[in-house]
Amino acid sequence: MAPPTSLSSHERTRVEDYLNDKIQVSTDLESLDSLLSNLRAQQELQRKQLADAHEALSNATKASNDHAEATRKRAEVFAEEQADIDRRLKAITQSETSDEAVHRLEKSMERFHRLELSKGYVELLKEAEELSKEALKSISSEPRAALSPYARLRSIVLSLKEAQPAAEGAAPHLIAYTEKLALALRQQLKKFFGDRLQKTLESMKWPTRELNITETLLGEWRRDVELLIDLQAPELPGRDALAVGNTLEPPVLFPLEVMVHPLELRFKYHFSGDKPTNRLDKPEYFLSHVMDLINQFGGFFTSYLQPILDERLESVGQDLEWNFFNALHAFINALLPMLRQKIDSLLPQIADHPQLLSHFIHELMSFDNEMRETWNYLPDPYAEGNWKGMTAEVLTKHGWYDRWLQVEKEFALARYKDIIDNPDSGHIDYDGIERTATKPTKAAIRVNDLLETITERYQPLTSFSQKLRFLIDIQITIFDQFHERLFSALEAYLAMTSTLGRTVQGADEQASVEGVAGLERLCRVFGSAEYLEKKMEDWSNDVFFVELWSELQDRVRRKRDDGQNVAGTMTIAEVASRTSPAVAKNNASSTQPSSDGALFDETASAYRRLRRRSETIIISTLTSNITTALKPYSRISTWATISTPSANAAGSPLPLTSDLAHAMNVLSTQLSFISHTLGVAPLRRVSRQVLLSIQTYVWDNVLTRNKFSATGAAQLLSDVDHLCNGVDTTLGTAGHAGGSLQIVRKLSEGLRLLNLNASTLEQGTEDAEAALGLWDVEKRLFKDNESARSVLAELEVDGLTEAEARLVLERRVEIGS
């Protein structure tokens, strides 16, 4: 079949490609009939599909035309109806145009809507007034029946308030009226129920010490109490409200308001006006009165009110349970408002009287402490920790802390000044301290007593920031001032004992820094510094200060990253500079408080440095005094020619060299003074250094500078024994283990070598020194080092080197010649 000539070039190309694909070789012509047959079938199928498509198109076109016609007709009908509506609106509203007619109709509909809303308001007001009348109608005959309409009225008020925001603040007058109506009904119900309870209480002779309690009266009292509690129950705050407002006071139950009223009148009678019990200087009067009321009537509420509250616990939700846990605490809640009123009226009167303000805060803290310890008072049973107390309300809530802190600081500093100005403040106290302890001045002891008293005054505070400020602003400040005083005293001593100071000062001033008088000046500083340093160590281990330190560390870890102040206006760096460097080094990632550091680290370190420095100066002064006294002894030049006195022929001890008597007197007098003033440990440190200085002086200025005969050597040995025995006698039980000779071991062993016998010795003697004479030792000592070490070992001399031993032995005239 030839392709139709009407085909386009593209179609002809496709046909040609198709034929070329199907007929490629001569054998493909045999299937030509089959190919044509298939093509005809496909053509027929396509014609059928084309016919179906034409039919569908025709139907769609007809449907579209029908729809367009229907739409046109509806539009004509709508236009006719719109024209009719416009005519009617014009006729009804008497308007010239349809837009004006629509506007007028909208206003009419709006007035109609308001009318419907007003009708609803009127119905709501009518219901509210009917509920109020219903409650008042049944209040006398059936008091409990009056609670139901009141509850309904109250729920209406709450519903209106909740719906008002969504209504964009609509109907404020309606809400105000219904709320006023509900409040008036509440007051009437409360007054009626309260009057009933008051009559019952009068029959019970409340509040007297001899109550008339019968089963009948108790039944009436119980019904009246339950009515008031049921009236109040819907408005009691839940735990959620308490969690949001931490300053929310626990509510006073209505029946307790009635029962406390006569107690309040009695309280005002005694503690207001010009009554003798109303004294500004005796706040303990009214505080004790409140405590007496709790003691007197607490048992009644525990016995009779607690069962009623227990029943309420079972019926109310968990959110309201905290209102009914403890009847005694509920009674205390009812007493506290009258106490707050009294405190509010008292504080302005005593604000400018520091003594009265301080005394009042102290008494108020004692009152709070008794409430916690005696009654375990805790208004909120779910609260963490103890009740913060009325003191916290006064100091924190009402802002009296800064004024009170100022007053206490002024009192403390004034008392500190009195201590310092006392004529005997600088005297060393030998009686108030243990015999074996270092003796401080009376001022140091009194300052410590003052600081301990201050601790007692602020220890009951519940605020961490307030306690820390009290510690830093008052206690550490006084510590710093006393340290400055001790430091100045030490500097004054050094200035007076300097070369220039000795030149310009008079005879009296010179005497005040010499000998025992000078040592006393130094011991005042040393003893006071050591005493207060130890007291600070004790304080750092006290439970109160340990807890304060732990809380400080916790706060530092929590607030390190957010940059907040750690206590009031004080930053971490400021607190660390006044307490301990460990504060600033606290690791924010640590979960446990560090055991390193304490609140008094900085202050104790300052006192420790002062103690060590003053001890060094004491040692230097003693050493200087002793070596000065030894100078005449060092000038003796007759050691090589001294002969044995006839009195010593029988081997009795040699008498003390006369030139050493003054030094012995100085040593005995000054060591005797410090032995009574210093504790055992510092006394041993000081005396050890003094003995070592004597050893050095005698070694350098006597032993190694002179030649000694056997008698001269024996005299020197005897003199050194006298010195050491004098020190041991003076120190007594506080002396060194093994005696003073153990301290001057080098000198002692040198004198043993110096006193070797030069004569021929008997054999078989057990004493090693007796077995080795001067010449034997000299021969072996000077042979070589190995031989020297051997002979020194036999003599049990291990404190001298070979060179020192040879130097000593050469001091014998026999060896030197």
Number of C-alpha atoms within 10 A of each C-alpha: 4 5 10 9 8 8 11 10 10 9 13 15 12 12 15 13 12 11 11 11 9 14 16 10 8 7 9 11 13 10 11 13 10 11 14 12 11 12 12 12 11 12 12 12 12 12 12 12 12 12 12 12 12 12 12 12 12 12 12 12 12 12 12 12 12 12 12 12 12 12 12 12 12 12 12 12 12 12 12 12 12 13 13 12 13 19 17 14 21 18 12 12 16 13 16 13 13 18 13 14 20 16 11 16 15 11 11 12 11 11 12 12 12 12 12 12 12 13 12 12 14 13 12 15 17 12 15 24 16 14 23 21 16 16 25 20 14 15 18 13 10 11 17 19 16 24 21 14 20 24 17 16 25 22 14 19 21 14 12 19 17 11 12 14 10 9 10 8 10 13 14 11 9 16 19 14 14 21 20 13 20 24 15 13 22 19 12 15 22 19 14 17 25 22 14 16 23 19 14 19 21 12 14 18 14 19 16 10 9 9 14 14 14 10 8 9 15 16 12 17 23 17 17 22 23 20 22 24 20 14 22 16 16 12 10 17 17 15 17 10 12 15 11 9 10 8 10 11 12 17 14 19 20 21 25 22 16 20 18 19 16 13 17 18 12 11 17 18 14 17 20 15 11 10 11 9 15 17 16 18 13 14 23 18 16 20 16 13 14 21 15 12 15 20 12 13 15 17 13 14 18 16 12 14 23 18 14 17 18 15 11 20 17 10 10 13 11 11 14 19 18 18 26 19 18 21 24 21 23 24 24 23 20 24 22 14 13 18 17 14 11 17 17 13 11 17 16 11 12 16 16 12 12 17 14 18 25 20 15 22 21 18 19 21 20 17 19 21 19 14 18 16 9 10 15 13 22 21 20 18 15 9 10 8 9 14 19 16 20 19 24 21 15 18 19 14 12 11 12 18 18 13 16 17 19 15 18 21 19 14 16 20 17 12 15 19 12 13 20 19 12 11 10 13 17 19 15 24 20 16 8 12 13 10 14 16 19 28 28 27 25 22 25 28 21 16 23 19 12 18 20 14 13 18 18 10 17 19 15 17 18 16 13 16 17 19 18 22 19 22 22 17 15 23 21 20 17 20 22 16 13 21 20 15 14 23 19 13 16 21 12 14 17 15 13 19 19 11 10 10 16 15 11 11 13 10 9 8 14 17 13 16 19 15 16 19 15 18 22 22 22 23 26 26 29 31 26 26 28 25 22 23 22 14 15 21 15 11 17 20 14 12 10 12 20 16 13 19 24 17 14 22 22 19 18 24 21 15 15 17 9 7 11 16 17 23 20 12 11 15 17 22 16 15 21 18 15 19 23 22 18 19 24 18 13 18 16 15 8 10 9 11 15 16 10 10 16 24 30 23 22 19 21 23 13 18 29 18 13 23 24 14 16 23 21 14 19 21 20 15 19 25 22 14 18 23 21 13 20 23 17 15 20 19 12 12 14 13 22 18 14 16 13 14 10 7 11 11 9 7 7 8 13 18 13 17 14 11 16 19 17 15 21 20 15 19 24 18 15 19 23 17 17 24 23 18 26 21 19 19 13 18 24 18 13 22 24 19 18 25 21 19 20 21 20 17 18 21 17 12 16 19 23 16 14 21 23 30 21 21 18 23 24 22 23 22 20 18 20 22 16 19 24 21 15 18 24 20 15 21 23 13 11 16 20 20 11 9 16 22 22 15 20 20 17 20 24 19 20 22 21 17 25 26 24 22 16 16 9 13 14 8 9 8 11 8 9 11 19 17 17 21 18 22 16 14 23 20 13 17 22 16 11 11 14 12 16 21 19 13 19 20 11 14 19 12 19 14 16 17 15 18 12 14 22 18 15 24 27 19 21 25 17 16 14 10 6
